[in-house]
Amino acid sequence: MALLRKLNWRLASVHPVLSFVDPDTAKKQFRGTLCGLEGDADALSILQPLLERLGAECFLIRSEGKSLYHAGAVISNNSAVVLQAIAREAWAEAGIADHIVPQLNSKLLEGTAENVVAHGPRHALTGPAARGDERVVASQGRDVADWHPQAGVVY
């Protein structure tokens, strides 16, 4: 990018907070998407109105914070996806019927997302961890580690 700047180009970048699984789905989900913007003010003055006409809600990102900002998005999105895969594997290993597993996953994930948004992560925690039931947490942790050592570390 430094070479472009030497040619007097004005630079900006857009970081949509959207899970891009496929283009058609992303297009349908785009309205209301938060888009982090960074770059030269004159480039942003052109870019931001275009994005807002497409339905984006824009906010500024400091260039020096871009990596951590993106890491936060990865933690929020991809870590959640990995955890859902582990949960589905655990339910299957526990003998839950195949047709029930996606329903369990959907109900818990949707409710969790709603609770985190409405109450914040600290107050969205439920179950034995939220109740302080260390015995149950430790017992489940051992069971998870026996079944899947890496998942046991996460648990």
C-alpha positions as CSV (number, residue, x, y, z in Angstrom):
1,M,0.0,0.0,0.0
2,A,2.9,2.3,0.6
3,L,3.7,2.4,-3.1
4,L,0.1,3.5,-3.9
5,R,0.4,6.2,-1.2
6,K,3.6,7.5,-3.0
7,L,1.5,7.8,-6.1
8,N,-0.9,10.1,-4.1
9,W,-3.6,7.5,-3.9
10,R,-5.9,7.8,-0.9
11,L,-6.4,4.5,0.9
12,A,-9.2,3.0,3.0
13,S,-10.3,-0.4,4.0
14,V,-13.6,-1.9,5.1
15,H,-14.1,-4.7,7.6
16,P,-17.7,-5.9,7.5
17,V,-18.7,-7.7,10.7
18,L,-20.5,-10.5,8.8
19,S,-19.9,-14.2,8.5
20,F,-19.3,-14.7,4.8
21,V,-20.3,-18.4,4.2
22,D,-21.5,-17.8,0.7
23,P,-22.2,-14.7,-1.4
24,D,-26.0,-15.1,-1.7
25,T,-26.4,-15.5,2.1
26,A,-24.1,-12.6,2.8
27,K,-26.0,-10.4,0.3
28,K,-29.2,-11.1,2.1
29,Q,-27.7,-10.5,5.5
30,F,-25.8,-7.3,4.6
31,R,-28.4,-4.7,5.5
32,G,-27.6,-3.4,9.0
33,T,-24.1,-5.0,9.0
34,L,-21.6,-3.1,11.0
35,C,-18.6,-2.1,8.9
36,G,-15.3,-1.0,10.5
37,L,-13.6,1.7,8.4
38,E,-10.0,2.8,8.5
39,G,-7.8,4.9,6.2
40,D,-7.4,8.3,4.8
41,A,-10.2,10.8,5.6
42,D,-10.8,11.8,2.0
43,A,-11.1,8.2,0.9
44,L,-13.4,7.4,3.8
45,S,-15.6,10.4,2.9
46,I,-16.3,8.6,-0.4
47,L,-16.5,5.1,0.9
48,Q,-18.7,5.6,3.9
49,P,-21.7,7.1,2.1
50,L,-21.6,4.3,-0.5
51,L,-21.6,1.6,2.2
52,E,-24.4,3.4,4.1
53,R,-26.5,3.4,0.9
54,L,-26.1,-0.4,0.8
55,G,-27.4,-0.6,4.4
56,A,-24.2,-0.7,6.4
57,E,-23.7,0.9,9.7
58,C,-20.1,2.3,9.7
59,F,-17.7,3.0,12.5
60,L,-14.0,3.9,12.6
61,I,-11.2,1.6,13.5
62,R,-7.8,2.9,14.5
63,S,-5.2,1.4,12.2
64,E,-3.0,0.4,15.1
65,G,-5.9,-1.5,16.6
66,K,-7.0,-3.3,13.4
67,S,-5.3,-6.7,14.2
68,L,-6.9,-6.9,17.7
69,Y,-10.2,-5.7,16.3
70,H,-10.1,-8.5,13.7
71,A,-9.0,-11.1,16.3
72,G,-12.0,-10.1,18.4
73,A,-14.3,-10.9,15.4
74,V,-12.5,-14.2,14.8
75,I,-12.9,-15.1,18.5
76,S,-16.6,-14.2,18.4
77,N,-17.4,-16.0,15.2
78,N,-14.9,-18.8,14.5
79,S,-14.4,-19.8,18.1
80,A,-18.2,-20.1,18.4
81,V,-18.3,-22.3,15.3
82,V,-15.6,-24.6,16.6
83,L,-17.4,-24.9,20.0
84,Q,-20.6,-25.8,18.2
85,A,-18.8,-28.6,16.4
86,I,-17.4,-29.9,19.6
87,A,-20.9,-29.7,21.3
88,R,-22.5,-31.6,18.4
89,E,-19.8,-34.3,18.6
90,A,-20.3,-34.6,22.4
91,W,-24.1,-35.0,22.0
92,A,-23.6,-37.7,19.3
93,E,-21.1,-39.5,21.5
94,A,-23.6,-39.3,24.4
95,G,-26.1,-41.1,22.2
96,I,-28.4,-38.3,21.3
97,A,-30.4,-39.1,18.2
98,D,-29.0,-37.5,15.0
99,H,-32.2,-35.5,14.3
100,I,-32.2,-34.0,17.8
101,V,-28.6,-32.8,17.8
102,P,-29.2,-29.8,15.4
103,Q,-32.3,-28.8,17.4
104,L,-30.4,-28.8,20.7
105,N,-27.6,-26.8,19.0
106,S,-30.0,-24.3,17.5
107,K,-32.0,-23.7,20.6
108,L,-29.0,-23.2,22.9
109,L,-27.0,-21.1,20.4
110,E,-30.0,-18.8,19.7
111,G,-30.8,-18.4,23.3
112,T,-27.2,-17.8,24.3
113,A,-26.8,-15.1,21.6
114,E,-29.9,-13.4,22.7
115,N,-28.8,-13.5,26.4
116,V,-25.3,-12.2,25.6
117,V,-26.7,-9.3,23.5
118,A,-29.4,-8.4,26.1
119,H,-27.4,-8.9,29.3
120,G,-23.7,-9.1,28.4
121,P,-21.4,-12.1,28.6
122,R,-20.9,-11.9,32.4
123,H,-24.7,-12.3,33.1
124,A,-25.4,-14.7,30.2
125,L,-23.4,-17.5,31.8
126,T,-25.7,-20.3,33.0
127,G,-25.6,-23.8,34.4
128,P,-23.3,-25.2,37.1
129,A,-20.6,-22.6,36.4
130,A,-23.0,-19.7,37.0
131,R,-24.3,-21.4,40.2
132,G,-20.7,-22.0,41.4
133,D,-21.3,-25.8,41.5
134,E,-17.6,-26.7,41.3
135,R,-18.2,-30.4,41.9
136,V,-20.4,-30.7,38.8
137,V,-18.0,-28.6,36.7
138,A,-15.0,-30.7,37.7
139,S,-16.9,-34.0,37.1
140,Q,-18.0,-32.8,33.7
141,G,-14.5,-31.6,32.9
142,R,-13.1,-35.0,33.7
143,D,-15.7,-36.7,31.5
144,V,-15.0,-34.3,28.6
145,A,-11.2,-34.8,28.9
146,D,-11.6,-38.6,29.0
147,W,-13.7,-38.4,25.8
148,H,-11.7,-35.7,23.9
149,P,-8.5,-34.4,25.6
150,Q,-8.4,-31.1,23.6
151,A,-12.1,-30.4,24.3
152,G,-11.3,-31.1,28.0
153,V,-8.8,-28.3,27.9
154,V,-11.4,-25.9,26.4
155,Y,-14.0,-27.1,28.9
